[in-house]
Amino acid sequence: MPVPIGSMPQGAHGPSTLDKLKMGGMMGGSVGLIIGFIFGFTNIVRYGPGPNGMLRTLGQYMMGSAATFGFFMAIGTTIRTDSSPIASEAFNRINRRPMILPRQFHPYTARDEKN
């Protein structure tokens, strides 16, 4: 997916650890909402809504599941961002911008012109 112009500074920069923490929390929260809806709806159909009513019971399932999934997913993505400096340097070296030189500065130009 292309990155909009001006959204990231030039060079090999990626999202910060805090950005990855928030992204993991949002992903885990959205997955938790869906899982909470499925399990909550199944339990409401199976056992009834209880004294709190259907919407409140379903909301409790969804929010509890979203908070749990979001918390653990945020921790997991934060732990995953820790990498060795050697691996980070290799990644930055591979993904740097290619250097394109004009023809007059190309190292093989002088040898090619003599032949």
N, C-alpha and C positions, 0 to 999 in steps of 0.2 A: 504494500500500500504506500503510495507516494506521500511524502511529508510536505505540508504546505510551506511555501517559501517564507522564511523569516520566523518560523516557529521554533527552530533550534539554532544555537550558535554554530558557527563554522568549526570544523574539526571533528574529531572522534569523541563526541560527548553523547552520553546516554542518559536515561532517567536516573535521578538520584535514588538513594535508598528509601527516603521518605515517599517519593513518588511510587516506588515499587510496593511499599507497605500499603499505601492507599489503594493501588490497583489490585493487590491481592485481597484486601478487605472487601472491595466492591465486587470482585468476581465471586468470592466465597459467599458474600451476602446475597447475591442474585441466585446462585445455585441453592443456597439455604432456603430462600423464599419459595422456590419451586418445589423442593423436596418437602418443605413444611406444608405447602398446600396439598400435595399428594397424600402425605401421611395424615394430615389433619382431616382432610375430606373423607379419607377411608375410615378413620376412627369415628367421625361424626355419623357416617352412614351405618357403621357397624354397631356402635354403642349408644348413639344419641348425643345431642349437644350438651346435655348436663344443665346445671343451674345457671350457667353464664350465658346461655343462648348460643346459636350457631355461629354468628359472626365473631363474637368475642373469643370463643373457643378456637375457631379457625385462625384468628389473628394471633392468639397465643402460640399456637403450633408454628405458624409461619415466622414470627419474630424470634422465638427461641431458637429455631433451626437456623435462621439467617445470622443471628448473633454468634452462634457456635461455629458455623462454617466460616463466617467472615473472620473471626478471631484466629482460628487455626490456619486459614489460608494466608492471612496477613503475616503471621509468624513464619510460615513456611516460605513465602516469597522473600521475606527479609533475610532469613538464614541462607537461602539459595544465592543471594547476591554476593555473599562473601566469597572472594576468589583470591588466588595468589597473585602477587604483582607480576610474576613471569607470564601467567596466562593472560592477564590484562594487557601487558605490553605486546604479546603476540597477537591478540585480538585487534588492538589498535594499529599494529603494523600491517596486518592483512587488510583491514578496512579503511586505510587512509586513502585520501584522494590521489589519483594517479598524477604523476608529474609529466607534463607534455612540454617538450622543449622545441623551440624553432629549429629549422633545418640547419642553420649556420652553427648551432651549438651541439649538434648531434655528434657523438664520438666517432662514428664510422664515416662521417662525411669526407674527411681529409683522405682517408685510405681509398674510398670509392672514387674520388675525383682523379687520383693518380693513375688508375687503371684504365 
